Amino acid sequence: LSLYLLLWPISSTSALHWTWLSSQEQPTLDWNLELDLPSIPAAYRFQIEREQDCSRHGLELRGGGRGRVVDTLLFSSELDILEARLHELYEWVDLIVIVEIGITYQGAPRNSTLASCLRLDNCLARFWPLLDKVHYTFVESLPNCGVGDAWACESQHRELLLHGFLNAGGLDEDMVIVSDADEFARASTAWTLANCEVPDRMHIETDFCYFSAHCRVKGGDLRLKAVRGGLLKELGPQAIRLHKPHGLGQSWTILRDGGFHFSYFMSPAEMVDKIESFAHGEFNRFPFNTEMWLWDNARMCTFSVDWVHVPAVYIPTADLVYPRV
């Protein structure tokens, strides 16, 4: 598998870098679009800059100047979350590595969501100004996919983050954020990773919300990680993903209040598509895979599907103030 990955054709332009291994037609885009980079609202920029202080996390300013930060993520269909992520992180990271595959974890063929989006003028306009840092990989299928083991498919998909990182020019000394599409660091966290003397391995604590920012789960979520590029090569993305605090023989630092985990931020119909696609195949049965069931979950601020029951706390609109959303 690694040999074939190293031989993948790469298409590079000033706006977007593609790695495409699929019988699906690679989109032809209007590379001459002229769209201004959206500006960060003044109130948000003030908040971000106010948090640019290494001492907030008990850290020192990095010697030798700013280091590089690479954001890596698995992608499926979360276009709205991807757009929010790019706006949040574009100014503060150096590379953004996105890997999408042409098969669901439950074995159904699928098209490239991002490529399909970029074929449409209105969708292209949403992303175009933010794409020059993006290195996108699309793979039609993988050996572990479509053979009845959804978790093995997800694991192999995640391991491709390393190949995407290396193909994008990732370096051992880079700080690499390892994530799923619905988890991402705050802008101030990306600044910290670049400008502070951070450890080689970190959990990034995220606010965990279901359905909307109004439904926040008590306690922080620790699935989002940041590691040195050399450690990504040594351990692999899947082992890093599965790491629990104080596992793998070493203690990892926890960066508090560092990001967002926005789960099921989509319509009920899109939630059904997700349940029919992702690794939790046990959720894909009546009544859990119906729009009505998921709509009721969202209305009650509770994720209750099969064996999972996670109540969230309702957050009033007046309390939804950046950077908490």
PyMOL commands that set and color helices and strands:
alter all, ss='L'
color gray80, all
select helices_A, chain A and resi 2-6+42-50+54-57+79-92+113-118+121-130+150-167+187-195+229-235+237-242+268-275+281-283+291-299+317-319
alter helices_A, ss='H'
color red, helices_A
select strands_A, chain A and resi 10-12+17-21+69-74+95-101+134-139+175-179+183-185+201-210+215-216+221-228+253-263+302-305+308-311+313-314
alter strands_A, ss='S'
color yellow, strands_A
deselect
rebuild
show_as cartoon
